[in-house]
């Protein structure tokens, strides 16, 4: 567990999944409001995400961290640890808008990075929509763009950027 001046970062537990699912949906709606088709955002369902996060919380192949401030979860990062290719894949990294641009994302990434180093992984990868402004944050903290894939199901001009950190 790591603390900053406002809150703390800790490993998620099963009791956190409802709030994680809620934040997941809220962050998609906030971040992608002017990027993705509204139909996609309207179909997001916290109950469906709850099932996903329940499974992830039970999984030994994931490192799921939450950020807590004022006794409330306000962000999370989830990484899938793939021993077959020695890559830790960040599958979800979401902070509520109210806590963005305060260094919290950097601290959360550092906690995840430290965990991955301890487990002796060689790379961290992350995929992000090309129009998501968070991509610039990833670049700022040292991610290297290693690939791009078309995603026509998400709308015209939407691609997935693949970033990597070498450890």
N, C-alpha and C positions, 0 to 999 in steps of 0.2 A: 504494500500500500504506500502511496506517495501523497503528500499533502502540499498544497500551495497556500498562499495567503488567504484564499477565499474558500477553497473546497478541497476535496480529496479524490484521488483516483484509486480504485480498488478492483479486484477481480469480481465479476458479476456472479450472482447466485440466482437460484431458481425464483426467489421472491422478487427479483428485478425485472422479470420478463415482460410483464404487462406494461410497465413504463417504457422499456426498451422498444416494444412494438409500437407504442403510441408515438414516441419520438421518431422512430423510423418513418412512419407515415407523415407526421407533421413536417419533418425535414424535407422529404420528397416534395410535398406540396409547396413549401416555402422556396426551396432551391430551384425547382423545375417549373414554376408557375408560368414563366414566359419562354420556356425552352421546349418542353414537351407538349403534345396535344392534351387538351384538358380532359378528353375522354380517358386517357391513361391515368391521370391523377384522380379522376372521379372514381375509378375502379379500385383504388387502394383501400385496403381494409385492415384495420388494426387487429381484428380477430384472426385473420389469416396469418398475419405477421407473428401473432402470439404463438401459434403452432410452430412456426419456423424457429423462433427464439427459444421456445421450450426445448426443442431438439438440440439446438446449438449449445445451450447451457449444459446439457447432459453429455455432450460430446467431449472426448479427450483430445480430439484433433483440432480444437479451437482454443484460442486465447481471447476471452471477451472481458474487456475492461469498461468500467463505467466511471463517469465523473459526477460527483455529488457535491452540491452546493446548497446551503440552507436546508439540509436533510432531504433534498430532492435530486433525483437523477436528471441531469441536463445534457448528457452526451454519452456516447459510447464508441468504442472501436472494437471490431471483431476481426481476428485473423485466423485463417485456416492454415494449419501447419502440415505441410506435405513432405513427409520424410523420403518419398520416392525420388523427388527432384531437388530436395534440399532448399525449397522455396517456401517462405511464409507469405501467404497471399492475404492482403487486407481486403476483406469482402464487404465491410461496412465501416464507415467512419462518419459519424453525424454528431453535430453540436447544434443545440438550439441557437437561433440567431442572436438571442440576448447575451450569449456568452462568447460569441465569435470575436475574433480580432483582439483577444486579451491574453494570448500566449497559452491558453488552455489546450488548444489543438496540438501545439508544439510539445507540451508536456505529456499529453496522452501518447503521441507518436513516440516520444523518447522512452516512455515506460514500455511500450510494445517492442520497440527496437532493442532495449536492454534485455527483455525476455528472450527475444529471438537470438541475440548474441549468446546468452547463457545456454540456450539449447543447441548452439553451434550450427545454425542455419547460415547459408551463404548469401541469400538474396531475400529481399522483401519486394513483392510486386503489388500493384494496385491498378485497377481499371476505373476510368472516369469518363463521363461524357465530355466531348470536346467543348461544349458550351457551358460547362459547369465552371464557375469562377474559382472553385477550390483547386483546380489544376495548377493555378499560379502559386498557391500555398505549397503544394507538393514540390514544385520546381524550386521554390525558395528554400525548402529544407533538404535539398540535394537529390531529388528524384531525377532520373534520366529517362527521357522518352525513348522507348525501345520498339514501339509498334503502334499500329492503328487498325481498327476493323470497322467496316460499314455496319450500321444498325438500322436498316430501312424500317423495321417494325416500330421504331420510336419517332419516326418523322424524317422529313427531308433535311439533309445537311447534318444529321446527328451521327457522329462516329464515336467509337470507344477508343480512348487513348490508353496505352499500356505503359505504365511507369515502373521503374525499378531502382532500388537502392542496392548497391553491393556492400556487403558487410566485411 
